[in-house]
Amino acid sequence: MLGINNNNVPFSDMIANFSNGSSSYHGLTTTLRKRFSRKYEFQLAHTWSHAIDDSTDLQSLLAPQDSRFPSLERSQSTFDQRHRIVLSAVYQSGDTGSKGSAKHAILSGWTVAPILEWSSGRPFNVLTGSDNNFDLSSNTDRPLEVAGPGTSACGDAAVRSVTSPTGWIQPACFIDSNPFDGVASAPLRGNLPRNAGTRPHTIFNDVRIAKRFNIGERMKVDGMVDFFNAWNRLNVADVNVIWTNAGQPTASFDPRQVQFGVKLSW
């Protein structure tokens, strides 16, 4: 008969995942299009959307602040993007001047195709980076909206933040909870809504310039130059989520890139 040592339990805490999240999406797309004529065409499209949910994924950084109150997580989604405007166009010079002339050789066969995209910033969750509600996780705690400057009994000084309606945020402090009974009550839960921060908007502008050269009756050569992020604009890809530096850029999308290409057809 084997003895059992109750002091050596081979299990730690177990995480339960539920499929009871809810989400809603509203969107409107409008498009203005000019079909190809007189050597050019363009399309202008605008999308307005609003995504709301109380959960996005099962990753630890996307878990609820307090698993007992999932309704407090309902807010704009992590992937919510209110506006996106895309303008694209194509211009083709066609044949200009009489064949064999210098004007025809220089001005004919050009294609210019720009695309411009403007997108509003996506939300991010502002976190304290510490376990303020004593749930053994420091990845989900949000700060409190406080009335103004001051220092909590835990020694955390409030900082200015555009994410708070009052303009100030501060981590919850268990000493300030009266009385403290070990339960993550309101003073221990941050009351800043989930995904209260917003990343900066982005502007991407690409353009292709191409020239066709006719070689004999059947052979054609196209030389192409593609510019990605032609304005070389700094587009923020991600930001700091910790409350003291929330919104500070930490990563960016690619700078200007140039690509050359040649296509032979016959």
N, C-alpha and C positions, 0 to 999 in steps of 0.2 A: 504494500500500500504506500503510495507516494504522499508525502506531507506537503502542505501548501503554506507558503510564507506570505502572509497577508501584507507584510511590509514591503514587498517587492512586486508592485503592480506594474505590468509591462505596458501600460497605456498612459498617455498624457491627455490633455483636454482634447475633445473631439469637436470639430466644426461642422455644423449642420447647414446645408445649402437648400434653400426653398425656391420654388418657381412661382411665387405669388406676387411678383412685381407687376406694376401697371404703368402704362405709358400712353400718351396721346400725341398726335402730330397734326398740325394744321399748316397748309401751304397754299401759295398762289403763285403761278408763273405767268408772266406776260412777255410776249415776243413781238418785236417789230423787225420785219424782214423786207429787204429789197432784192429781188431776183436779178440774176446777171443780165445786164444790158448796158450799152454805152461803156463797155470795157470794165465795169466794176459791179460788185455786189457787197452787201453787208447785212449783218444780223445783230440786233441788240436784244438781249434777254435779261429779265430781272426775276429773281425768285425770292419771295418773302416766305419765311417758315418759322414755326415755333414748336419745338419738341419739349414735352414735359414728362417726367417720370420720377419714380422713387427709387430706382435702381438701374444701373447700367451694365454691370458685369459682376462676376464672382471674384475678381481680383481683390486683394486685401486693401489696396488704396481706394477702392470704390465701394467698400463695405459700409453699412450704416454706422453713424456715430453711436447709436444705442440700439442694439438689435431688438429690444423690447418695444420700441416705438418707431416702426418703419414709416408711419404716416408723417413723421417730422422730416423725412428725407424728400418729400415731394417738392420738386423745384424744377428749374430748367435743366435739360439734359446736358451731359458732358459734350455731346455732339451737336447741340443746338446752335444754329447759325441763322440769324434773323434775315440778313440780306446778302445776296450774291448777284453781281451785275457782270455780264460778259458781253464785250463788244468784239466782233470779228469781222474782217473785211478781206476782199481779194480784188486787186487791180491787175489787169493784164493789158499791156500796151498794144498787143496785136502787131500787125504789119503797118509800119509808118514809112511813108515815102515810097518811091519806086524801087523795085528790085534792082540790085546792083549798085545803088547809090550809097554814099557814105552815111546819109541820114537813115536809110533803111538798116544798114549794118549796125549802127550805133543805137538807134532808138527802138528797134523792133525786138520782140521776143522777151520783154521784161515782165516779171511777175513780182508783185509786192503783196504780202499777206500778213498783216499784223493781227494780234489778238491781245486784248486787254481785259484783265479780270480783277474786280474789286470785291473783297469778301469781308464782312464784319467779323469781329473777333469771337472765338468760341469761349464758353465759360470754363473756369477752373475752380476747384474746391480749396478754400483757404483753411489751412490746418495749423494747429499749435505745435505739432511735432513732439508732444508729450502726452502721457496717459493721465489726463485730468479727471476723467470720470471713473478711474479704477476698474476698467474692464479688461485689463491686461493687454491692451493694444494702444500703441502710440501713433497709429497710422490713420485714425479716423476722427480724432477730436478737433472740433471747431472752436474758435474763440467766441467770446461774449461781445455783444454790442454794449458799450458803456457810454455814459453821458458826456464824459470829458476826461481830461488828463488826471492821472492819479496812479498810485501803486497799490496793488492788492497785498493782503496779508502774506501771500506766498512770495512777494518780492518782485512781481512782474509789473512793469510800468506800462501803462496804456500807450499805444502808438496811433498816429493818424492813419486813416485808411478810407479810400473812396468806396470800399465794399460795404461799409456800414452806414446806415441812414443817419446816425449821430456823428459820423466822422471819426469815431474812435473804436478800437477793439482791444481786447485784453483776455488772456486765458482765464478760464474758471479756476477758482481757488477753493479747496475743500475747507480751509479755515474760515472762509467767509460764509460757508453754508451753515445756517442756524436753524435747527441743530443738525450736526453731521451724524447720520445714522448708518453710513456705509452704503446707502442707496444712491444711485446716480440721479438725484432729483434735479430740478431745474437749475439751481446754482452751479451744479457740477457739469451740466450739459451746456455746450456753447449754443447760444441762440442765434448766431449768424446763420442765415439760410445756406443750404447746400448749394455749391457752385455759384457763390455770390460774386466771385471775381470774373473779369472779362479780359481776355488777351487782346493785344492791339490788332487792328484790322490789317489786312494784307493786300498788296497790289502786285500782280504779276503781269509783265508785259513782254511778249515774245513777238518776233517778226522774222519772216523768211523773205529773202531777196534772191531771185533766180533770173538767169539769162539763158535763152536758148540760142544755140548756134547751129545753123544748117550746114551740113557737109555733104555736098552733092545732092542728088535727088531724094535719097531715101534715108540717109544717116543724119541723126540729130544728137547733139550733146547739150545737156543742161548742167550749168554750173550753179550751185546753191550755197548760200550762206545763211545759217540759222542763228539768231541771237535769242538767248534765253535770259530773262530778267535784264532786258536791254538797258533799262535805266540804272541798273546796278543798285536797286533800292534794298535797304536793309528790311527784311521781312522777319518778324519774330516768330519762331516756331514753338517755343515753350517759355514758361516763366517760373519763377520761384513761388511755391505755394505756402511757404512758412509765413506765419502772420507778421513777423517783424519786417520782412522784405517782400511781402506778397505783391506779385505783378512785375518784379524785376526780371528783365530778360535773361534767360540762361542758354538759349539755343536759337539759331537762325537758319532760314532756308538758304539754298545755294546762292552765291553771288553771280554776277554776269558770267555766262558761258557762251562760247562761240563754236559753232560746228560747221565744217565745210564738207560739201558732197559733190559728186559728179555722177551723172546718169547718162548712159549711152543707149540709144534706141535706134533700131533699124527695121 
